[in-house]
Amino acid sequence: MKLQFREAQEADISCLVGMLSDDELGATREDNSHPVNQNYLKAFHGIEQDSNNELTVVESDGEVVGMLQLTFIPYLSHIGSWRCLIESVRIHSKYRGQGLGTRFFEWAIERAKTRSCNLVQLTSDKQRSGALRFYEGLGFKATHEGFKLKL
């Protein structure tokens, strides 16, 4: 499968929201109505305008088949290093299990290296046991406990 990685465009938003909402957890927290909820457009434009955020899609034969967001974060600790946070990872349901996620992560890790990051981190809901196994298979280690406070 020939893949193309590119920056997401506003025209992709409906498709991306569809992928975000296409599972048990996403179905309860995303709004897949049409026209697309304006909050998604506001978020997209915020990401687009921030040089330390990248919303990336992967295409196969002109079809968007996956997405992820990279956020590059400068840290004073670790001798003033940079980290890359990977979030909003999705592969379209009909393309899962074909190695796309692995190739997308290989691309994302290389992208982090080009931005001089010395660490790549991510979070995943504990209910996503398949995703947790996938990340561990890529070499990610669950070294910290994460906490969230919903506002």
C-alpha positions in Angstrom: 0.0 0.0 0.0 1.5 3.3 -1.1 1.0 6.0 1.6 1.2 9.8 1.5 1.6 11.8 4.7 0.5 15.4 4.6 -0.8 18.2 6.7 -4.6 18.1 7.3 -6.7 20.6 5.4 -10.0 22.2 6.4 -11.7 20.0 3.8 -10.6 16.9 5.7 -12.4 17.8 9.0 -15.6 15.9 8.4 -13.7 12.8 7.6 -11.4 13.2 10.6 -14.4 13.7 13.0 -15.9 10.6 11.5 -12.7 8.6 12.4 -12.6 10.2 15.9 -16.2 9.1 16.6 -15.9 5.6 15.0 -15.4 3.6 18.2 -17.1 3.0 21.5 -15.4 5.8 23.4 -15.4 8.4 20.5 -19.1 7.8 19.9 -19.8 9.2 23.3 -17.6 12.3 23.2 -17.5 13.4 19.6 -20.2 15.2 17.5 -20.4 13.6 14.0 -23.3 15.7 12.9 -23.5 17.5 9.6 -22.7 20.3 9.0 -19.6 19.8 11.1 -19.7 21.4 14.6 -18.0 24.8 14.5 -15.8 23.9 17.5 -13.9 21.4 15.3 -13.2 24.3 12.8 -12.0 26.6 15.6 -9.7 23.8 16.9 -8.4 23.1 13.4 -7.5 26.8 12.9 -5.8 27.0 16.3 -3.7 23.9 15.4 -3.0 25.3 11.9 -1.7 28.7 13.3 0.6 27.1 16.0 4.0 26.2 14.7 4.4 23.6 17.4 1.3 21.7 16.4 0.8 19.6 13.4 -2.4 17.7 12.4 -1.3 15.1 9.9 -3.3 12.7 7.8 -2.2 9.6 5.9 -3.7 8.9 2.5 -3.9 5.8 0.4 -5.0 6.2 -3.2 -6.2 9.7 -2.5 -8.4 8.5 0.5 -7.7 9.7 4.0 -7.1 6.5 6.0 -5.6 7.9 9.2 -4.8 10.9 11.4 -2.7 12.0 14.3 -1.7 15.3 16.0 1.9 16.1 16.9 2.6 18.8 19.5 6.2 19.8 20.0 6.9 20.9 23.6 10.0 22.7 24.9 11.0 21.5 28.4 13.3 23.2 30.9 14.0 19.8 32.5 16.1 17.1 30.8 18.6 19.8 30.0 16.2 22.0 28.1 15.0 19.3 25.7 12.0 19.1 23.3 9.3 16.4 23.4 6.8 15.3 20.9 3.3 14.5 22.1 1.3 12.3 19.8 -2.5 12.4 20.3 -5.8 11.9 18.4 -4.4 8.8 16.7 -6.9 7.0 14.4 -6.8 4.6 11.5 -10.0 4.3 9.5 -11.8 1.2 10.7 -11.7 -0.6 7.3 -7.9 -0.2 7.2 -7.0 -1.4 10.7 -4.7 -4.5 11.0 -2.8 -3.8 7.8 0.3 -2.2 9.3 -0.8 1.4 8.6 -0.5 2.4 12.3 3.0 1.1 12.5 4.1 3.0 9.3 2.3 6.1 10.6 4.2 5.9 13.9 7.5 5.3 12.2 6.8 8.5 10.1 5.8 10.5 13.3 8.9 9.4 15.2 11.1 10.5 12.3 9.2 13.8 12.2 9.9 14.3 16.0 13.6 13.6 15.3 13.7 16.3 12.6 12.3 18.7 15.2 15.2 17.8 17.6 12.9 16.0 20.1 14.6 13.5 22.4 11.4 11.9 23.7 8.1 10.9 22.1 5.1 10.5 24.5 1.4 9.8 24.2 -1.6 9.0 26.3 -4.2 6.4 25.6 -7.4 5.6 27.4 -7.0 2.6 29.7 -10.1 1.1 28.1 -8.3 0.8 24.7 -6.5 -2.5 25.4 -5.7 -3.0 21.8 -4.2 0.4 21.4 -2.1 -0.1 24.6 -0.8 -3.4 23.2 0.0 -1.7 19.9 2.0 1.1 21.6 3.9 -1.3 23.7 4.7 -3.3 20.6 6.2 -0.2 19.1 8.5 0.1 22.1 6.5 2.7 24.2 6.7 2.0 28.0 4.1 2.9 30.6 6.6 4.6 32.9 4.3 7.2 34.4 0.8 7.5 35.8 -1.3 10.1 33.9 -3.9 12.3 35.6 -6.6 14.4 34.0 -9.0 16.9 35.5 -12.1 17.5 33.3 -13.2 21.2 33.3 
